[in-house]
C-alpha cells in the first residue's frame, strides 16, 4: 500500500483556501480514482481507499502491471499537528517511508509551479515540520504546490488562509491536474522520474493567465 497525504486545515472556514492546496490535490486524486472519503477517528483523519491503475486512471494503468493500493489522507488535526495523524496511519499499516508522499502548499513557489523532492527540510512549513517530528525522519517525498505571495496582504497568514482569487482559479485547476499526474507518475515510476518529468511551471499553452 502507498500513502498520499494532503495537508490543510479542516472545516468550512478553511475550505479551498491557499493553505489547503494539499487537501485540494488529494481530492483531485480521489475524484480521478473514484474513491470515497470517510472519517477515521482512530487516525484523526479523513481517508479514501483507491486502486490506482484501474480504468479510472488510464495513464497509470498503461504503465503499471497491477493496480497500486493507495490510501489518500487528509489529517483533521489542523496543519500544525498533522504529524499525529500521519504517524498513526503509517504505523497502523506499517508503511515504509518510501511509500509516503505528502502534498503541501508553498508560498515560496509562485502560483503555477510544482516541485517534488525525495526528502528535505520543512522549509518553514509547520505541517511538514510536525510530520518530520512524529516520524523521526525527513526521508519522505513531498510535493510542493506553489501558491505565491502577495505584497498587498497584511501578512503571510492572511494571504495563505484566503481563498484563491477569481483570476487564479482556472490556473489552479490546471496545477492540480498536473500535480495529480505527477503523483501517478510517482506511484508508477518513482520519485526521480516524476521529478524530471513534471517539476516546474505548468504549461498553459496559448492561454493567458488571468489577472
Backbone as CSV, one residue per row, in Angstrom:
resi,resn,N_x,N_y,N_z,CA_x,CA_y,CA_z,C_x,C_y,C_z
1,UNK,0.838,-1.195,0.000,0.000,0.000,0.000,0.874,1.248,0.000
2,UNK,0.395,2.289,-0.674,1.034,3.593,-0.694,0.135,4.589,0.036
3,UNK,0.758,5.593,0.642,0.021,6.613,1.378,0.324,7.976,0.761
4,UNK,-0.732,8.671,0.321,-0.597,10.028,-0.191,-1.389,10.946,0.729
5,UNK,-0.678,11.849,1.375,-1.277,12.757,2.350,-1.345,14.156,1.762
6,UNK,-2.499,14.777,1.871,-2.635,16.186,1.521,-2.845,16.981,2.794
7,UNK,-2.051,18.030,2.981,-2.148,18.812,4.209,-3.071,20.014,4.045
8,UNK,-3.717,20.370,5.149,-4.629,21.502,5.154,-5.263,21.639,6.522
9,UNK,-6.211,22.534,6.617,-6.979,22.728,7.843,-8.412,22.287,7.621
10,UNK,-9.003,21.582,8.575,-10.386,21.103,8.407,-11.404,22.210,8.649
11,UNK,-12.605,21.986,8.129,-13.708,22.901,8.407,-14.040,23.815,7.251
12,UNK,-15.284,24.268,7.225,-15.776,25.094,6.125,-15.038,26.421,6.016
13,UNK,-14.565,26.963,7.137,-13.877,28.255,7.099,-12.583,28.193,6.294
14,UNK,-11.999,27.011,6.195,-10.711,26.866,5.512,-10.830,26.184,4.142
15,UNK,-12.029,25.779,3.776,-12.211,25.030,2.529,-11.755,25.863,1.330
16,UNK,-10.952,25.225,0.475,-10.483,25.817,-0.783,-9.622,27.064,-0.592
17,UNK,-9.003,27.193,0.582,-8.046,28.272,0.787,-6.685,27.861,0.228
18,UNK,-5.807,28.843,0.091,-4.482,28.558,-0.472,-3.707,27.560,0.394
19,UNK,-3.852,27.693,1.698,-3.121,26.815,2.617,-3.608,25.367,2.511
20,UNK,-4.768,25.168,1.912,-5.335,23.823,1.754,-5.054,23.222,0.384
21,UNK,-4.006,23.671,-0.269,-3.664,23.125,-1.583,-3.428,21.620,-1.524
22,UNK,-2.862,21.139,-0.416,-2.660,19.697,-0.271,-3.975,18.944,-0.221
23,UNK,-4.946,19.479,0.528,-6.287,18.886,0.551,-6.859,18.832,-0.861
24,UNK,-6.719,19.933,-1.598,-7.286,20.011,-2.948,-6.672,18.963,-3.868
25,UNK,-5.384,18.698,-3.702,-4.738,17.718,-4.568,-5.249,16.305,-4.304
26,UNK,-5.359,15.913,-3.043,-5.830,14.549,-2.788,-7.310,14.412,-3.145
27,UNK,-8.064,15.511,-3.082,-9.452,15.466,-3.554,-9.500,15.273,-5.064
28,UNK,-8.568,15.884,-5.771,-8.450,15.676,-7.219,-8.154,14.207,-7.526
29,UNK,-7.250,13.611,-6.773,-6.919,12.199,-6.978,-8.100,11.304,-6.639
30,UNK,-8.803,11.600,-5.551,-9.957,10.791,-5.176,-11.017,10.820,-6.265
31,UNK,-11.255,11.995,-6.844,-12.229,12.102,-7.926,-11.765,11.321,-9.152
32,UNK,-10.482,11.408,-9.457,-9.922,10.710,-10.621,-10.021,9.200,-10.450
33,UNK,-9.803,8.726,-9.228,-9.806,7.283,-8.959,-11.143,6.771,-8.437
34,UNK,-12.143,7.676,-8.374,-13.488,7.303,-7.918,-13.456,6.687,-6.506
35,UNK,-12.719,7.334,-5.635,-12.584,6.866,-4.250,-13.477,7.701,-3.342
36,UNK,-14.078,7.055,-2.361,-14.989,7.718,-1.433,-14.291,8.016,-0.107
37,UNK,-14.550,9.207,0.412,-13.954,9.628,1.677,-14.780,9.152,2.864
38,UNK,-14.085,8.856,3.949,-14.769,8.588,5.211,-13.888,9.063,6.360
39,UNK,-14.525,9.378,7.466,-13.790,9.827,8.649,-13.281,8.623,9.440
40,UNK,-12.016,8.663,9.826,-11.403,7.625,10.659,-10.938,8.279,11.952
41,UNK,-11.749,8.135,12.996,-11.425,8.798,14.259,-10.123,8.275,14.861
42,UNK,-9.822,6.995,14.622,-8.590,6.439,15.211,-7.348,7.108,14.643
43,UNK,-7.462,7.659,13.422,-6.330,8.345,12.796,-6.452,9.864,12.889
44,UNK,-7.589,10.368,13.351,-7.870,11.804,13.304,-7.709,12.320,11.876
45,UNK,-8.356,11.619,10.953,-8.163,11.937,9.544,-9.354,11.476,8.705
46,UNK,-9.512,12.117,7.553,-10.377,11.595,6.502,-9.506,10.758,5.582
47,UNK,-10.013,9.603,5.171,-9.237,8.725,4.297,-10.113,8.235,3.159
48,UNK,-9.469,7.880,2.067,-10.154,7.316,0.906,-9.255,6.243,0.317
49,UNK,-9.790,5.055,0.167,-9.028,3.945,-0.411,-9.240,3.910,-1.919
50,UNK,-8.170,3.627,-2.633,-8.255,3.605,-4.091,-7.349,2.520,-4.654
51,UNK,-7.685,2.103,-5.849,-6.805,1.255,-6.645,-6.376,2.081,-7.842
52,UNK,-5.206,2.681,-7.747,-4.680,3.490,-8.837,-4.101,2.562,-9.893
53,UNK,-4.614,2.693,-11.109,-4.190,1.792,-12.167,-5.374,1.101,-12.802
54,UNK,-6.573,1.333,-12.249,-7.778,0.824,-12.856,-8.156,1.711,-14.033
55,UNK,-9.260,1.381,-14.706,-9.674,2.124,-15.886,-9.921,3.598,-15.595
56,UNK,-10.187,3.926,-14.332,-10.415,5.318,-13.972,-9.144,6.151,-14.068
57,UNK,-8.000,5.497,-14.232,-6.726,6.191,-14.368,-5.931,5.518,-15.478
58,UNK,-6.283,5.827,-16.714,-5.732,5.104,-17.861,-4.234,5.326,-18.025
59,UNK,-3.787,6.552,-17.709,-2.361,6.829,-17.877,-1.527,5.942,-16.973
60,UNK,-1.963,5.770,-15.736,-1.229,4.922,-14.803,-1.408,3.451,-15.161
61,UNK,-2.589,3.074,-15.612,-2.849,1.684,-15.955,-1.928,1.201,-17.069
62,UNK,-1.600,2.098,-17.994,-0.737,1.719,-19.110,0.681,1.423,-18.652
63,UNK,1.083,2.014,-17.506,2.451,1.856,-17.026,2.597,0.765,-15.983
64,UNK,1.528,0.466,-15.281,1.603,-0.374,-14.099,0.979,-1.733,-14.351
65,UNK,1.717,-2.829,-14.179,1.160,-4.156,-14.459,0.017,-4.545,-13.538
66,UNK,0.028,-4.046,-12.307,-1.034,-4.366,-11.352,-1.440,-3.086,-10.643
67,UNK,-2.700,-2.953,-10.267,-3.145,-1.732,-9.589,-2.367,-1.503,-8.291
68,UNK,-2.112,-0.249,-8.022,-1.469,0.140,-6.770,-2.555,0.405,-5.725
69,UNK,-2.430,-0.189,-4.575,-3.334,0.097,-3.472,-2.871,1.387,-2.805
70,UNK,-3.750,2.366,-2.789,-3.386,3.683,-2.281,-4.380,4.115,-1.224
71,UNK,-3.865,4.725,-0.168,-4.705,5.358,0.838,-4.452,6.855,0.754
72,UNK,-5.500,7.614,0.435,-5.432,9.070,0.463,-5.819,9.540,1.858
73,UNK,-5.175,10.591,2.318,-5.380,11.014,3.708,-5.409,12.527,3.814
74,UNK,-6.389,13.034,4.569,-6.474,14.439,4.949,-6.500,14.515,6.480
75,UNK,-5.386,14.841,7.114,-5.399,14.981,8.577,-6.430,16.022,9.013
76,UNK,-7.138,15.711,10.095,-8.153,16.626,10.626,-7.688,17.264,11.934
77,UNK,-6.398,17.340,12.115,-5.802,17.820,13.364,-5.455,19.297,13.336
78,UNK,-5.693,19.955,12.216,-5.166,21.267,11.892,-3.692,21.120,11.512
79,UNK,-3.255,22.050,10.665,-1.973,21.920,9.972,-0.803,21.630,10.907
80,UNK,-0.702,22.400,11.990,0.494,22.319,12.836,0.632,20.994,13.578
81,UNK,-0.429,20.182,13.598,-0.402,18.893,14.291,-0.565,17.723,13.318
82,UNK,-0.313,17.962,12.055,-0.534,16.941,11.027,0.219,15.649,11.288
83,UNK,1.372,15.749,11.925,2.194,14.567,12.149,1.512,13.506,12.992
84,UNK,0.625,13.911,13.893,-0.076,12.934,14.732,-0.916,12.000,13.873
85,UNK,-1.628,12.552,12.898,-2.462,11.736,12.015,-1.616,10.903,11.064
86,UNK,-0.612,11.520,10.467,0.230,10.799,9.508,0.977,9.668,10.199
87,UNK,1.505,9.936,11.375,2.202,8.897,12.122,1.287,7.742,12.480
88,UNK,0.042,8.052,12.860,-0.905,6.995,13.225,-1.219,6.098,12.039
89,UNK,-1.435,6.705,10.872,-1.731,5.900,9.673,-0.524,5.064,9.269
90,UNK,0.640,5.693,9.225,1.854,4.978,8.824,2.134,3.799,9.747
91,UNK,1.998,4.013,11.041,2.294,2.945,11.994,1.262,1.826,11.926
92,UNK,0.006,2.177,11.744,-1.045,1.164,11.683,-0.821,0.223,10.501
93,UNK,-0.472,0.782,9.359,-0.281,-0.039,8.152,1.169,-0.472,7.963
94,UNK,2.037,-0.080,8.878,3.459,-0.451,8.841,4.071,-0.129,7.476
95,UNK,3.876,1.106,7.053,4.337,1.534,5.738,5.773,2.054,5.801
96,UNK,6.607,1.655,4.856,7.950,2.241,4.785,7.863,3.668,4.281
97,UNK,8.856,4.481,4.606,8.824,5.887,4.235,8.847,6.096,2.723
98,UNK,9.409,5.142,1.970,9.445,5.326,0.520,8.093,5.101,-0.151
99,UNK,7.073,4.793,0.664,5.713,4.682,0.131,4.813,5.809,0.622
100,UNK,5.440,6.875,1.111,4.715,8.031,1.613,5.005,9.245,0.739
101,UNK,3.936,9.934,0.329,4.044,11.202,-0.389,3.163,12.220,0.325
102,UNK,3.732,13.385,0.629,2.994,14.442,1.315,2.879,15.649,0.381
103,UNK,1.658,16.101,0.157,1.405,17.262,-0.697,1.101,18.477,0.173
104,UNK,1.785,19.593,-0.108,1.641,20.803,0.704,1.615,22.045,-0.180
105,UNK,1.098,23.128,0.372,1.211,24.431,-0.267,2.602,24.987,-0.016
106,UNK,3.058,25.889,-0.895,4.362,26.510,-0.711,4.291,27.957,-1.192
107,UNK,4.375,28.894,-0.241,4.303,30.311,-0.586,5.589,30.815,-1.226
108,UNK,6.668,30.039,-1.139,7.928,30.440,-1.748,8.019,30.027,-3.211
109,UNK,7.057,29.253,-3.682,6.951,28.939,-5.104,5.812,29.760,-5.692
110,UNK,6.000,30.307,-6.880,4.912,31.084,-7.484,3.727,30.193,-7.830
111,UNK,2.561,30.784,-7.815,1.372,30.068,-8.258,1.597,29.601,-9.698
112,UNK,1.359,28.306,-9.936,1.589,27.750,-11.263,2.788,26.831,-11.335
113,UNK,3.532,26.705,-10.223,4.719,25.842,-10.207,4.555,24.734,-9.178
114,UNK,5.026,23.544,-9.521,5.026,22.424,-8.585,6.446,21.873,-8.485
115,UNK,6.755,21.287,-7.337,8.114,20.770,-7.128,8.066,19.558,-6.203
116,UNK,8.464,18.429,-6.720,8.569,17.188,-5.953,10.013,16.978,-5.531
117,UNK,10.211,16.554,-4.290,11.529,16.203,-3.788,11.432,14.895,-3.012
118,UNK,12.518,14.137,-3.013,12.532,12.842,-2.330,12.649,12.991,-0.821
119,UNK,13.172,14.130,-0.381,13.416,14.364,1.050,13.730,15.839,1.217
120,UNK,13.954,16.263,2.453,14.371,17.642,2.655,13.868,18.208,3.961
121,UNK,14.168,19.487,4.158,13.742,20.177,5.371,12.283,20.600,5.228
122,UNK,11.743,21.122,6.316,10.361,21.595,6.281,10.237,22.892,5.501
123,UNK,11.330,23.627,5.362,11.272,24.913,4.682,10.371,25.903,5.401
124,UNK,10.202,25.706,6.710,9.346,26.586,7.477,7.877,26.212,7.451
125,UNK,7.537,25.115,6.769,6.138,24.678,6.716,5.834,23.863,7.964
126,UNK,4.892,24.339,8.778,4.647,23.711,10.075,4.051,22.308,9.945
127,UNK,3.297,22.052,8.888,2.763,20.712,8.680,3.866,19.706,8.414
128,UNK,4.797,20.056,7.527,5.935,19.177,7.252,6.806,19.011,8.489
129,UNK,6.963,20.086,9.236,7.759,20.024,10.470,7.142,19.040,11.463
130,UNK,5.826,19.078,11.609,5.140,18.164,12.520,5.299,16.722,12.079
131,UNK,5.187,16.486,10.775,5.334,15.118,10.267,6.748,14.607,10.511
132,UNK,7.732,15.432,10.228,9.112,15.031,10.471,9.359,14.675,11.923
133,UNK,8.770,15.442,12.834,8.943,15.174,14.265,8.300,13.850,14.661
134,UNK,7.094,13.574,14.175,6.399,12.350,14.543,7.020,11.108,13.901
135,UNK,7.543,11.265,12.699,8.153,10.113,12.024,9.614,9.932,12.424
136,UNK,10.203,10.961,12.991,11.613,10.890,13.342,12.512,10.870,12.132
137,UNK,12.032,11.410,11.023,12.798,11.373,9.780,12.250,12.407,8.800
138,UNK,13.143,12.904,7.951,12.743,13.760,6.828,12.807,13.009,5.508
139,UNK,13.043,11.705,5.597,13.263,10.893,4.390,11.946,10.418,3.784
140,UNK,11.110,11.371,3.420,9.855,11.032,2.735,9.618,12.073,1.637
141,UNK,8.963,11.644,0.575,8.736,12.525,-0.567,7.711,13.595,-0.221
142,UNK,7.932,14.791,-0.772,6.985,15.877,-0.579,6.782,16.604,-1.902
143,UNK,5.534,16.887,-2.194,5.156,17.574,-3.430,4.639,18.954,-3.039
144,UNK,5.401,19.960,-3.396,5.058,21.334,-3.037,4.268,21.977,-4.176
145,UNK,3.131,22.538,-3.827,2.268,23.218,-4.796,2.381,24.716,-4.554
146,UNK,2.922,25.430,-5.520,3.145,26.859,-5.335,1.854,27.654,-5.218
147,UNK,1.824,28.546,-4.245,0.678,29.449,-4.098,1.125,30.914,-4.163
148,UNK,2.439,31.155,-4.170,2.960,32.502,-4.279,2.731,33.338,-3.039
149,UNK,3.098,34.613,-3.163,2.908,35.569,-2.088,2.261,36.828,-2.659
150,UNK,1.730,37.640,-1.789,1.113,38.891,-2.227,1.587,40.023,-1.338
151,UNK,2.165,41.065,-1.961,2.631,42.221,-1.187,1.465,42.986,-0.578
152,UNK,0.276,42.821,-1.172,-0.880,43.563,-0.691,-1.511,42.980,0.551
153,UNK,-1.195,41.724,0.875,-1.781,41.104,2.062,-1.143,41.682,3.322
154,UNK,-1.908,41.737,4.408,-1.381,42.297,5.658,-0.277,41.414,6.225
155,UNK,-0.258,40.186,5.868,0.774,39.270,6.323,0.596,37.949,5.627
156,UNK,1.591,37.083,5.739,1.522,35.796,5.053,0.354,34.965,5.562
157,UNK,0.006,35.091,6.849,-1.105,34.311,7.396,-2.417,34.689,6.720
158,UNK,-2.666,35.979,6.577,-3.888,36.426,5.902,-3.947,35.898,4.478
159,UNK,-2.802,35.910,3.824,-2.762,35.502,2.418,-3.032,34.009,2.262
160,UNK,-2.341,33.167,3.026,-2.487,31.723,2.821,-3.849,31.213,3.282
161,UNK,-4.481,31.912,4.232,-5.785,31.477,4.728,-6.942,32.058,3.916
162,UNK,-6.622,32.805,2.872,-7.648,33.333,1.982,-7.869,32.371,0.815
163,UNK,-9.038,32.491,0.192,-9.337,31.665,-0.971,-8.684,32.252,-2.221
164,UNK,-8.513,31.410,-3.222,-7.909,31.865,-4.468,-8.785,32.940,-5.106
165,UNK,-8.149,33.951,-5.660,-8.872,34.996,-6.364,-9.502,34.417,-7.629
166,UNK,-10.516,35.102,-8.116,-11.242,34.606,-9.292,-10.301,34.354,-10.467
167,UNK,-9.340,35.232,-10.652,-8.414,35.081,-11.764,-7.378,33.994,-11.583
168,UNK,-7.294,33.418,-10.384,-6.321,32.358,-10.112,-6.919,30.957,-10.232
169,UNK,-8.239,30.871,-10.208,-8.875,29.552,-10.084,-8.644,28.663,-11.294
170,UNK,-8.721,29.225,-12.482,-8.501,28.418,-13.679,-7.077,27.870,-13.705
171,UNK,-6.124,28.721,-13.353,-4.739,28.257,-13.291,-4.587,27.164,-12.246
172,UNK,-5.205,27.328,-11.075,-5.070,26.336,-10.020,-5.655,24.994,-10.446
173,UNK,-6.735,24.996,-11.209,-7.290,23.740,-11.715,-6.267,23.007,-12.571
174,UNK,-5.545,23.744,-13.397,-4.522,23.124,-14.242,-3.344,22.631,-13.408
175,UNK,-2.998,23.399,-12.386,-1.918,22.998,-11.484,-2.270,21.686,-10.785
176,UNK,-3.485,21.584,-10.279,-3.901,20.377,-9.568,-3.936,19.177,-10.497
177,UNK,-4.359,19.366,-11.733,-4.376,18.260,-12.691,-2.960,17.770,-12.967
178,UNK,-2.027,18.707,-13.126,-0.640,18.301,-13.387,0.001,17.672,-12.142
179,UNK,-0.307,18.207,-10.976,0.217,17.621,-9.740,-0.331,16.210,-9.537
180,UNK,-1.585,15.986,-9.917,-2.158,14.640,-9.838,-1.458,13.704,-10.807
181,UNK,-1.141,14.199,-12.000,-0.362,13.393,-12.953,0.999,13.037,-12.363
182,UNK,1.609,13.995,-11.680,2.907,13.741,-11.067,2.801,12.695,-9.966
183,UNK,1.748,12.768,-9.163,1.553,11.760,-8.115,1.379,10.369,-8.728
184,UNK,0.672,10.279,-9.830,0.502,8.988,-10.504,1.843,8.479,-11.044
185,UNK,2.652,9.400,-11.575,3.980,9.008,-12.063,4.851,8.525,-10.902
186,UNK,4.742,9.192,-9.764,5.480,8.757,-8.565,5.086,7.332,-8.195
187,UNK,3.805,7.034,-8.243,3.340,5.680,-7.929,3.893,4.652,-8.912
188,UNK,3.866,4.989,-10.183,4.230,4.021,-11.219,5.737,3.890,-11.412
189,UNK,6.450,5.029,-11.356,7.857,5.038,-11.791,8.835,5.567,-10.760
190,UNK,8.355,6.032,-9.625,9.262,6.502,-8.592,9.501,8.003,-8.624
191,UNK,10.187,8.473,-7.595,10.352,9.908,-7.380,11.189,10.571,-8.471
192,UNK,12.306,9.967,-8.854,13.217,10.639,-9.784,12.552,10.919,-11.124
193,UNK,11.865,9.945,-11.672,11.215,10.170,-12.959,10.096,11.190,-12.828
194,UNK,9.342,11.124,-11.730,8.263,12.083,-11.523,8.811,13.500,-11.392
195,UNK,9.957,13.647,-10.747,10.597,14.953,-10.639,11.004,15.472,-12.006
196,UNK,11.712,14.629,-12.756,12.255,15.056,-14.042,11.157,15.393,-15.051
197,UNK,10.054,14.684,-14.965,9.005,14.839,-15.963,8.039,15.985,-15.647
198,UNK,7.834,16.270,-14.360,6.751,17.189,-14.010,7.162,18.432,-13.236
199,UNK,8.323,18.442,-12.574,8.691,19.637,-11.804,8.765,20.862,-12.702
200,UNK,8.282,21.975,-12.187,8.391,23.215,-12.939,7.070,23.938,-13.051
201,UNK,7.047,24.893,-13.966,5.868,25.734,-14.175,4.885,25.000,-15.077
202,UNK,3.628,25.035,-14.709,2.586,24.401,-15.505,2.445,25.148,-16.827
203,UNK,2.432,24.402,-17.923,2.318,24.982,-19.259,0.853,25.294,-19.547
204,UNK,0.576,26.563,-19.759,-0.798,26.970,-20.046,-1.083,27.034,-21.550
205,UNK,-0.120,26.628,-22.361,-0.320,26.656,-23.805,-0.458,28.085,-24.280
206,UNK,-1.451,28.332,-25.074,-1.663,29.657,-25.620,-2.593,30.517,-24.773
207,UNK,-3.054,29.934,-23.651,-3.958,30.703,-22.803,-3.181,31.704,-21.961
208,UNK,-3.741,32.848,-21.800,-3.130,33.864,-20.949,-3.595,33.696,-19.530
209,UNK,-2.710,33.902,-18.605,-3.100,33.901,-17.208,-3.986,35.099,-16.935
210,UNK,-5.036,34.857,-16.200,-5.903,35.968,-15.844,-5.287,36.766,-14.701
211,UNK,-5.620,38.024,-14.676,-5.060,38.891,-13.640,-5.616,38.521,-12.268
